[in-house]
Amino acid sequence: MKRIGLIIGTETCPPEDEMKELRKYYKKHKKQFDQSLQFLELEKNAENLSYDVQIFSWLQKNAPKNVEIVPLWKLNFNKKDLDSLDFVFCLYEFTYSFLDYGPKGVTKIFSLLKNTKTPIQPTHDLQKFIMEKNKYMKYLKKQGFPILDTIFFNIDTYRKNKSAAGKVYKQIIKKFPGPVFCKPELAGFASGTKLFENPTLKQFQAYLDKLVKLEYKKLLIQEYIPEFLKYHEIKTIWIDGKFQYAYGVKATSETNDKYVTQSKIDKDLLKDLTKKSFEVIECLKKDFGMPLLLRIDWGCCLPNDNICRDFFLNEIECCPAMVAEDAEDHDPFDRLSRKIIKQL
């Protein structure tokens, strides 16, 4: 009997105004999902059907009789549990570990991933690289990919010496004279992010004090790009180095076009961004091996005077939150689960 472990426990569902599609999906596969929810000792309803639970359910459905699917809930497992498995796929990663357990949770999950003898996707090294956004942004910028200018600040420096706020503040107003956007490392679901229209030193210090209390360690500071809210951020999904689908999301939208599926994205733009995304994967593959699952996000637009607006690489996720309805021509969870089983 082969055994596949799935690290889950994100407990994330869409906000209530976006639950309609999930309830339809739950109803479509109700028997399958109810069996998995019962197995996990969760109440049978759509609200408990987070994306990682959906993937777990598809793994249970598609696994042959000689393969057992083992749920590993949050950080309630140890090295011995991991070593007893033949393959592990991680969905509950460092961001969720931080949200649930603080910095100690991040240390624990990386220790578990590093020390087990069992093959894991995404690998320990890739997850750590993706977590440290300053590293992968500098790495990809060196490779020639379009990246926004960014100031990286170690919050621990401010924790130890409050005068550090003044130094980085001077750097900010010199480099970015207008509005700036701040996002701490390990921030999930916009937690800890802040847009400053015209930041003062006092405002910035108060913000840093808040981040210290929340136990964040590092901060990314970028020029605020108004067009980022005007245009869709294009998110591309890849399995084993092959493009699966794309969709667009607006950070804020008062119209009905907050989300768009692939067929609504300009074909020439999509062709360009998938080509660039493939080049990103080829770079990562050289140092980390081929990622089993990856999401590469592109935002608009670089602050330049080009007539044709230039998208920039905004983010990479190796354990991305997913929604089945984002793919128009297939069920991404069904397809991903089959690929995971083939890792044995």
C-alpha positions in Angstrom: 0.0 0.0 0.0 1.4 3.4 -1.1 0.6 6.4 1.0 0.3 10.1 -0.1 0.1 12.8 2.6 -1.6 16.1 2.0 -0.9 18.9 4.4 -4.2 20.8 4.8 -6.0 23.1 7.2 -6.3 26.5 5.5 -9.9 26.8 6.5 -10.4 29.4 3.8 -13.6 30.0 1.9 -14.8 32.9 -0.3 -16.6 35.8 1.4 -20.4 35.3 1.6 -21.1 37.4 -1.5 -18.9 35.0 -3.6 -20.2 31.7 -2.1 -22.8 31.1 -4.8 -20.4 29.3 -7.1 -18.9 27.2 -4.4 -22.3 26.0 -3.2 -23.1 25.0 -6.8 -19.8 23.1 -7.0 -20.5 21.4 -3.7 -24.0 20.4 -4.8 -22.6 19.0 -8.1 -20.2 16.7 -6.2 -22.1 16.4 -2.9 -21.8 12.7 -2.4 -18.0 12.8 -2.9 -17.4 15.9 -0.8 -19.7 14.8 2.0 -17.7 11.5 2.3 -14.4 13.5 2.6 -15.8 16.0 5.0 -17.1 13.1 7.2 -13.7 11.4 6.9 -12.1 14.7 8.2 -14.7 15.0 10.9 -16.0 18.3 9.5 -19.6 19.3 9.2 -21.1 18.6 5.8 -21.6 22.0 4.2 -19.9 24.2 1.6 -18.5 26.5 4.3 -16.1 23.7 5.3 -15.1 23.0 1.7 -11.9 25.0 1.5 -9.8 24.5 -1.6 -7.4 22.2 0.1 -10.3 20.0 1.3 -11.6 19.9 -2.2 -8.2 18.7 -3.5 -8.1 16.1 -0.7 -11.5 14.9 -1.8 -10.5 14.6 -5.4 -7.4 12.7 -4.3 -9.6 10.3 -2.4 -11.8 9.8 -5.4 -9.0 9.3 -8.0 -6.6 7.2 -5.9 -6.4 3.6 -6.9 -7.2 0.9 -4.3 -3.5 0.4 -3.4 -3.0 4.1 -2.6 -4.1 5.7 0.7 -4.6 9.4 1.0 -3.5 10.7 4.4 -4.6 14.1 5.7 -2.0 16.0 7.7 -4.0 18.8 9.5 -2.2 22.1 10.1 0.9 21.3 12.2 -0.5 18.4 14.1 2.0 15.9 12.8 5.7 15.1 13.3 8.7 13.8 11.4 7.7 10.2 12.0 4.4 10.8 10.4 6.0 12.3 7.3 8.7 9.6 7.1 5.9 6.9 7.0 4.6 8.3 3.7 5.7 7.8 0.1 5.0 11.3 -1.1 3.7 14.6 0.5 2.0 17.5 -1.1 1.8 20.7 0.9 -1.1 23.1 0.7 -1.0 24.5 4.2 2.2 26.4 3.9 4.2 29.1 5.7 1.6 31.9 5.4 -1.1 29.8 7.2 1.5 28.5 9.7 2.3 32.1 10.6 -1.4 33.1 10.8 -2.2 30.2 13.1 0.9 29.8 15.1 3.0 33.0 14.6 6.8 32.9 13.8 7.2 29.5 15.7 4.8 28.0 13.2 6.9 29.0 10.3 10.0 27.6 12.0 8.2 24.3 12.7 6.9 23.7 9.2 10.2 24.4 7.6 12.0 22.1 10.1 9.5 19.3 9.3 9.8 19.8 5.5 13.6 19.9 5.7 14.2 16.9 7.9 11.9 14.3 6.5 13.3 11.7 4.0 10.0 11.7 2.1 9.8 13.5 -1.2 7.7 16.7 -0.8 6.2 19.2 -3.2 6.7 22.1 -3.2 10.2 21.4 -1.8 11.5 22.9 1.3 14.0 25.1 -0.6 11.4 26.4 -3.1 8.9 27.3 -0.3 11.6 29.1 1.6 12.7 31.0 -1.5 9.1 32.0 -2.4 8.4 33.1 1.2 11.4 35.5 1.1 10.0 37.7 -1.6 13.0 40.0 -1.5 15.2 37.1 -2.6 13.1 35.9 -5.5 12.4 39.5 -6.7 16.1 40.3 -6.8 16.8 36.8 -8.4 14.3 37.3 -11.2 15.2 41.0 -11.8 18.8 39.8 -12.3 17.5 37.3 -14.8 15.9 40.2 -16.8 12.2 39.9 -15.7 10.2 43.1 -15.2 10.0 43.8 -11.4 8.8 46.9 -9.6 11.5 48.9 -7.7 11.2 47.8 -4.1 12.7 48.8 -0.8 13.1 45.9 1.6 13.2 46.7 5.3 14.0 44.4 8.2 11.4 45.2 10.9 13.7 43.6 13.5 16.0 46.6 12.9 13.2 48.9 14.0 12.3 46.7 16.9 15.8 47.0 18.3 16.4 50.7 17.3 13.5 53.1 16.8 15.7 55.5 14.9 15.8 53.0 12.0 12.3 54.3 11.0 13.7 57.7 10.2 16.4 56.3 8.0 14.1 54.1 5.9 11.5 56.9 5.7 14.1 59.2 4.1 14.9 56.5 1.6 11.2 56.0 0.8 10.4 59.7 0.1 13.6 60.0 -2.0 12.9 56.9 -4.1 9.1 57.2 -4.2 8.0 60.8 -3.9 4.2 60.0 -4.2 2.0 57.4 -2.6 3.6 54.1 -1.5 2.2 50.6 -0.8 3.6 48.5 2.0 3.2 44.7 2.5 4.9 42.7 5.2 6.4 39.3 4.4 4.0 36.5 5.3 1.0 38.8 5.0 -2.0 36.8 3.9 -5.4 38.1 2.6 -4.1 41.7 2.7 -3.4 41.5 6.4 -0.9 44.1 7.5 -0.8 45.9 4.1 -1.0 49.6 4.0 -1.4 52.4 1.4 0.1 55.7 2.3 -1.1 58.7 0.2 1.4 61.1 1.6 3.2 59.3 4.4 4.6 61.3 7.4 7.3 59.9 9.6 4.9 59.7 12.5 2.4 57.7 10.4 5.1 55.3 9.3 6.4 54.8 12.8 2.8 54.0 14.0 2.5 51.5 11.2 5.8 49.8 12.1 4.7 49.6 15.7 1.6 47.7 14.6 3.7 45.3 12.5 6.0 44.7 15.5 3.0 43.7 17.6 1.8 41.4 14.8 5.3 39.7 14.9 6.1 40.4 11.2 9.8 40.4 10.4 10.2 42.0 7.0 8.5 44.7 5.0 8.3 45.4 1.2 7.7 49.0 0.2 6.8 49.9 -3.4 5.6 52.9 -5.4 1.8 52.9 -5.6 0.7 52.1 -9.1 -2.8 53.5 -9.7 -3.2 51.4 -12.9 -2.9 48.3 -10.8 -6.4 48.9 -9.6 -7.6 49.9 -13.1 -6.5 46.7 -14.9 -6.8 43.1 -14.0 -3.9 41.3 -12.4 -3.4 38.3 -14.6 -2.8 35.0 -12.7 -1.5 32.0 -14.6 -1.7 28.5 -13.2 1.0 25.8 -14.1 1.2 22.1 -13.3 4.5 20.3 -13.8 5.7 23.2 -16.0 2.7 23.1 -18.3 0.2 26.0 -18.6 -3.3 25.2 -17.4 -5.4 28.3 -17.4 -5.4 32.0 -16.5 -7.8 34.4 -15.0 -7.9 38.1 -14.1 -8.6 39.8 -10.8 -9.0 43.5 -9.9 -7.9 44.4 -6.4 -11.0 46.6 -6.1 -13.9 47.0 -8.5 -17.3 48.5 -8.2 -18.4 46.9 -11.5 -19.1 43.3 -12.4 -15.7 42.7 -14.0 -13.7 42.1 -10.8 -13.0 38.6 -12.0 -12.5 37.5 -15.6 -11.9 34.0 -17.0 -9.3 33.2 -19.6 -11.6 33.7 -22.6 -12.1 37.4 -21.6 -8.3 38.1 -21.5 -6.7 39.7 -24.6 -5.2 36.8 -26.5 -1.9 38.7 -27.4 -1.5 39.8 -23.8 -2.1 36.2 -22.6 0.4 34.8 -25.2 3.1 37.2 -24.0 2.5 36.6 -20.3 2.4 32.8 -20.7 5.7 33.0 -22.6 7.3 35.1 -19.9 5.9 32.8 -17.2 7.4 29.7 -18.9 10.7 31.5 -18.8 10.3 32.1 -15.1 9.6 28.4 -14.5 12.7 27.5 -16.6 14.8 29.7 -14.3 13.3 28.2 -11.1 13.8 24.7 -12.5 17.5 25.1 -12.7 17.9 25.8 -9.0 14.9 24.1 -7.4 13.7 21.4 -9.8 10.4 21.4 -11.6 7.6 22.8 -9.3 4.5 20.5 -9.4 2.2 23.5 -8.9 2.8 27.2 -9.5 0.9 30.4 -9.9 2.6 33.4 -11.5 0.9 36.8 -11.3 1.4 39.8 -13.6 0.3 43.3 -12.7 -0.1 46.5 -14.7 1.8 48.6 -15.2 5.5 49.5 -15.0 5.9 53.2 -14.3 7.3 54.3 -17.7 6.3 56.3 -20.7 5.8 53.4 -23.1 2.7 53.7 -25.2 2.0 50.0 -24.8 1.6 49.4 -21.1 4.1 46.9 -19.7 3.0 44.3 -17.2 5.4 43.4 -14.3 5.9 40.2 -12.4 4.0 40.8 -9.2 4.0 37.5 -7.3 4.8 33.8 -7.4 2.8 31.3 -5.3 3.9 27.7 -5.0 0.9 26.6 -2.9 -1.7 28.9 -4.4 -5.3 29.2 -3.2 -7.5 28.0 -6.1 -11.1 28.0 -7.2 -12.5 25.3 -9.5 -14.6 27.8 -11.5 -11.6 29.8 -12.5 -10.8 27.2 -15.2 -13.3 27.2 -18.0 -12.6 23.9 -19.8 -11.7 21.4 -17.0 -11.8 20.8 -13.2 -8.4 22.0 -11.9 -8.7 20.0 -8.7 -9.4 16.8 -10.6 -6.5 17.3 -12.9 -4.1 18.3 -10.1 -5.0 15.3 -8.0 -4.2 12.9 -10.9 -0.8 14.6 -11.3 -0.1 14.2 -7.6 -0.9 10.5 -7.7 1.5 10.1 -10.6 4.3 11.3 -8.3 4.4 7.8 -6.7 
